[in-house]
Amino acid sequence: YGARPEHLVLASGNEGFDATIEVIEPTGPNIQIFADVAGQRICALSTERRTHKPGQRIRLHCPETSVHLFDASSGARI
């Protein structure tokens, strides 16, 4: 399962998956959110200015059209 950082959006309700914020990095018009998802570090890119803090749990969502699937053994895109 792969998704580009700009395709991960802050979710509301039950859609998406849980993530725990590790680092918030403002980079001009964007904000990089580095988070832990089931032991894996991911990066989401947002333009929304919210008051998130490290340690906070959030939900992220990636639209199906932006998801990339890979074979676990070969790494080839499916």
Stockholm file with secondary structure:
# STOCKHOLM 1.0

chainA/1-78         YGARPEHLVLASGNEGFDATIEVIEPTGPNIQIFADVAGQRICALSTERRTHKPGQRIRLHCPETSVHLFDASSGARI
#=GR chainA/1-78 SS CBCCGGGCEECCTTSSEEEEEEEEEEETTEEEEEEEETTEEEEEEECCCCCCCTTCEEEEECCGGGCBCBCTTTCCBC
#=GC SS_cons        CBCCGGGCEECCTTSSEEEEEEEEEEETTEEEEEEEETTEEEEEEECCCCCCCTTCEEEEECCGGGCBCBCTTTCCBC
//
